[in-house]
């Protein structure tokens, strides 16, 4: 899928002005202070939008600066969210691959329901 030109331009500006690095530094400082936190908790502490934070958190996770210790915490809407921690120097994290449950996917059940002659 091709990115819209506005998204590409915004990405170039973020890289050009080092905004992402500034956000990375803020997130790292927030995690130093909080220890373990969700993206929402980090965003609240920094006074930033959770979507901005989560983009940077994913980058930091790929760069192996932070990791998910496996704990989850409810957000303001009650949904369970992963928490993040800083990696200590020399610490290695084993990446666990999340697998889908066995069985039919939800869209398959939906197709079967729609194909029934007497749905209601």
C-alpha positions in Angstrom: 0.0 0.0 0.0 1.4 3.4 -1.0 1.6 6.1 1.7 -0.2 9.4 1.0 2.2 12.1 0.0 1.2 14.1 3.1 2.3 11.2 5.4 5.6 11.0 3.6 6.2 14.7 3.9 5.4 14.6 7.6 7.8 11.7 8.1 10.6 13.6 6.3 10.0 16.7 8.5 10.0 14.6 11.7 13.4 13.1 10.7 14.8 16.4 9.4 14.1 18.3 12.6 14.9 15.4 14.9 11.5 15.4 16.5 11.5 11.6 16.8 14.8 11.7 18.7 13.4 14.3 21.1 10.4 12.2 21.7 12.6 9.1 22.2 14.6 11.0 24.9 11.3 12.1 26.6 9.9 8.6 26.6 13.2 7.2 28.0 13.2 9.8 30.8 9.5 9.0 31.6 10.3 5.3 31.9 13.3 6.1 34.1 10.8 7.9 36.4 7.9 5.5 36.1 9.8 2.2 35.9 7.1 0.2 34.1 4.3 2.0 32.2 1.7 1.8 29.4 1.8 4.1 26.4 -1.1 6.0 27.9 0.7 6.5 31.2 3.8 7.8 29.4 1.6 10.1 27.3 -0.2 11.4 30.4 3.1 12.1 32.2 4.6 13.9 29.1 1.4 15.8 28.2 1.4 14.3 24.7 -1.0 12.3 22.5 -0.9 8.6 23.1 -0.7 7.9 19.4 2.4 10.0 19.1 3.9 8.1 22.0 3.0 4.7 20.7 4.7 5.3 17.3 7.9 6.2 19.2 7.5 3.4 21.7 7.3 0.9 18.8 10.5 2.4 17.3 12.3 2.2 20.7 11.2 -1.4 21.0 12.5 -2.3 17.6 15.8 -0.6 18.5 15.8 -2.8 21.7 15.9 0.2 24.0 12.7 -0.8 25.7 10.7 -4.0 25.9 7.4 -5.4 27.1 7.9 -7.4 30.3 4.7 -9.3 29.7 2.5 -7.4 32.2 -0.6 -5.6 31.2 -2.5 -2.8 32.8 -6.0 -1.4 32.1 -6.2 2.0 30.3 -8.8 4.7 30.9 -11.3 2.8 28.8 -10.7 -0.4 30.7 -8.8 -2.2 27.8 -5.8 -4.1 28.9 -2.5 -2.6 27.5 1.0 -3.8 27.5 3.4 -2.1 29.8 7.0 -1.2 28.8 10.3 -1.0 30.6 13.8 0.2 29.8 16.3 -2.5 28.9 19.3 -2.5 31.3 22.7 -2.5 29.7 23.6 -6.0 28.6 20.1 -7.3 29.1 18.7 -9.5 26.4 15.0 -10.0 25.7 13.6 -13.1 24.1 10.9 -12.1 21.7 7.7 -14.2 22.0 5.7 -14.5 18.9 2.0 -14.1 19.6 -0.1 -16.6 17.7 -3.8 -16.5 16.8 -6.1 -18.9 18.4 -6.8 -22.1 16.4 -10.0 -22.4 14.5 -11.9 -20.3 12.0 -11.3 -16.6 11.9 -14.2 -14.3 12.8 -14.7 -13.2 9.2 -15.4 -16.8 8.2 -18.2 -17.1 10.8 -19.6 -13.8 9.5 -19.7 -15.1 5.9 -21.4 -18.3 7.1 -24.1 -16.3 8.9 -24.7 -14.1 5.9 -25.1 -17.1 3.6 -27.9 -18.6 5.8 -31.2 -18.3 4.0 -33.2 -17.5 7.2 -31.0 -15.2 9.2 -33.8 -13.5 11.1 
